[in-house]
Amino acid sequence: MEKIDVQVGRTGSLTPIAHLRPVRVGGVEVSRATLHNQDEVERKDVRAGDTVWVQRAGDVIPEVVKVVPEKRKTDARRFRMPAKCPECSAPVERVEGESAHRCTNGLSCPAQRKESIRHFVSKKALDIDGLGKRLVAQLVDRGLVQDVADLYKLDAETLAGLERMAEKSASNLVAALEASKK
């Protein structure tokens, strides 16, 4: 495992992520694996630079199962959740009795905003075709979308000016947004 980063989800929950040298697990090449939360990192005593066992939890999400301690470098340091959100620098808190550390900035945190919008347009919600992770990130980063209502203000001309968007894709996305109103 090369390093441990922190990912911020739509509810503000911070999840430690192990960055791995690419390895095949269950027929899929994996380069990232979840460490779930600070409690799990401590229970498994996972540290950056460790040699680890990885499996696909429920045959989907790669997770670190255990560490190979005899291969650990002597200078390996314990992981600690950051005190500030890695996306917006807001304070991070952990509610007594919960395992999650959370960014306290709500939808003002760009990561939470992006994930919230992604959830809204996902197959399990409105199923708006053509609005993937990269496009949502681009829309938020460029200030075109602050919340889900802003999606319905987008026009084909604005969308066509975005990276990796052509006129046809832009008009298809506007049509998909319009159809989602029904």
MIVO-641248 format. One line per field, with one value per residue (C-alpha): residue in three letters; residue number from 1; x, z, y. Coordinates in steps of 0.05 Angstrom, whole numbers. Layout:
<rs>
res: ALA:...
n: NUM:...
xx: X:...
zz: Z:...
yy: Y:...
</rs>
This chain:
<rs>
res: MET:GLU:LYS:ILE:ASP:VAL:GLN:VAL:GLY:ARG:THR:GLY:SER:LEU:THR:PRO:ILE:ALA:HIS:LEU:ARG:PRO:VAL:ARG:VAL:GLY:GLY:VAL:GLU:VAL:SER:ARG:ALA:THR:LEU:HIS:ASN:GLN:ASP:GLU:VAL:GLU:ARG:LYS:ASP:VAL:ARG:ALA:GLY:ASP:THR:VAL:TRP:VAL:GLN:ARG:ALA:GLY:ASP:VAL:ILE:PRO:GLU:VAL:VAL:LYS:VAL:VAL:PRO:GLU:LYS:ARG:LYS:THR:ASP:ALA:ARG:ARG:PHE:ARG:MET:PRO:ALA:LYS:CYS:PRO:GLU:CYS:SER:ALA:PRO:VAL:GLU:ARG:VAL:GLU:GLY:GLU:SER:ALA:HIS:ARG:CYS:THR:ASN:GLY:LEU:SER:CYS:PRO:ALA:GLN:ARG:LYS:GLU:SER:ILE:ARG:HIS:PHE:VAL:SER:LYS:LYS:ALA:LEU:ASP:ILE:ASP:GLY:LEU:GLY:LYS:ARG:LEU:VAL:ALA:GLN:LEU:VAL:ASP:ARG:GLY:LEU:VAL:GLN:ASP:VAL:ALA:ASP:LEU:TYR:LYS:LEU:ASP:ALA:GLU:THR:LEU:ALA:GLY:LEU:GLU:ARG:MET:ALA:GLU:LYS:SER:ALA:SER:ASN:LEU:VAL:ALA:ALA:LEU:GLU:ALA:SER:LYS:LYS
n: 1:2:3:4:5:6:7:8:9:10:11:12:13:14:15:16:17:18:19:20:21:22:23:24:25:26:27:28:29:30:31:32:33:34:35:36:37:38:39:40:41:42:43:44:45:46:47:48:49:50:51:52:53:54:55:56:57:58:59:60:61:62:63:64:65:66:67:68:69:70:71:72:73:74:75:76:77:78:79:80:81:82:83:84:85:86:87:88:89:90:91:92:93:94:95:96:97:98:99:100:101:102:103:104:105:106:107:108:109:110:111:112:113:114:115:116:117:118:119:120:121:122:123:124:125:126:127:128:129:130:131:132:133:134:135:136:137:138:139:140:141:142:143:144:145:146:147:148:149:150:151:152:153:154:155:156:157:158:159:160:161:162:163:164:165:166:167:168:169:170:171:172:173:174:175:176:177:178:179:180:181:182
xx: 0:30:-10:-75:-119:-187:-250:-310:-379:-446:-464:-397:-370:-295:-270:-197:-176:-115:-78:-47:0:-49:-67:-118:-173:-231:-216:-213:-152:-155:-113:-156:-189:-233:-208:-279:-264:-212:-235:-222:-154:-135:-165:-126:-66:-60:-4:20:73:45:37:-37:-88:-145:-213:-275:-328:-393:-355:-357:-319:-245:-226:-163:-173:-108:-36:26:63:129:137:124:179:204:187:114:69:-2:-58:-101:-163:-150:-177:-199:-236:-187:-235:-258:-215:-277:-271:-281:-321:-337:-402:-397:-418:-410:-354:-355:-315:-354:-340:-382:-390:-452:-466:-418:-364:-351:-342:-409:-443:-415:-434:-503:-515:-487:-535:-594:-579:-559:-596:-626:-655:-676:-632:-610:-568:-504:-490:-431:-379:-332:-386:-418:-348:-337:-405:-393:-320:-338:-394:-449:-485:-491:-549:-594:-642:-586:-584:-650:-622:-568:-574:-542:-496:-466:-458:-426:-371:-349:-291:-309:-379:-401:-466:-501:-482:-503:-571:-582:-567:-615:-668:-654:-659:-725:-752:-733:-784:-839
zz: 0:-21:20:56:33:58:15:33:18:7:81:100:125:117:93:94:27:15:-50:-75:-129:-180:-163:-191:-141:-163:-237:-231:-226:-161:-142:-84:-25:31:103:127:186:239:285:230:214:287:295:235:252:179:162:97:65:94:54:59:40:-2:-19:-55:-1:-27:-93:-105:-61:-50:24:63:103:142:146:138:200:188:124:157:155:224:210:190:224:250:210:241:212:195:241:179:117:61:11:45:109:154:222:225:283:310:348:411:398:322:280:227:226:189:154:189:127:97:24:26:22:-53:-43:-6:-59:-116:-82:-66:-138:-163:-117:-142:-215:-203:-228:-158:-158:-220:-268:-311:-367:-385:-318:-291:-237:-281:-311:-243:-216:-275:-267:-192:-201:-254:-210:-260:-209:-134:-120:-158:-179:-220:-264:-294:-313:-357:-432:-490:-509:-439:-435:-504:-480:-426:-431:-468:-487:-558:-584:-590:-519:-492:-526:-503:-431:-435:-461:-405:-353:-384:-384:-310:-292:-309
yy: 0:66:117:131:189:212:216:259:231:264:263:293:226:219:152:132:102:58:72:8:-13:-43:-115:-164:-183:-226:-215:-139:-93:-54:7:34:0:26:26:43:89:107:50:-2:29:23:-47:-73:-28:-6:43:75:31:-34:-98:-115:-168:-141:-172:-147:-139:-168:-179:-104:-55:-70:-69:-80:-144:-148:-125:-168:-140:-175:-135:-67:-15:7:81:68:119:108:141:194:227:300:354:394:371:356:388:453:458:461:428:353:324:256:248:207:135:140:112:167:231:285:351:404:448:414:429:487:433:421:346:339:382:339:274:299:319:252:216:257:240:167:105:94:164:205:164:223:193:230:262:223:237:277:321:336:355:400:434:447:468:519:547:527:483:498:452:403:458:490:428:449:518:488:497:459:517:522:446:441:487:438:389:325:351:359:391:323:302:370:368:296:316:375:327:277:334:355:284:276:330:280
</rs>
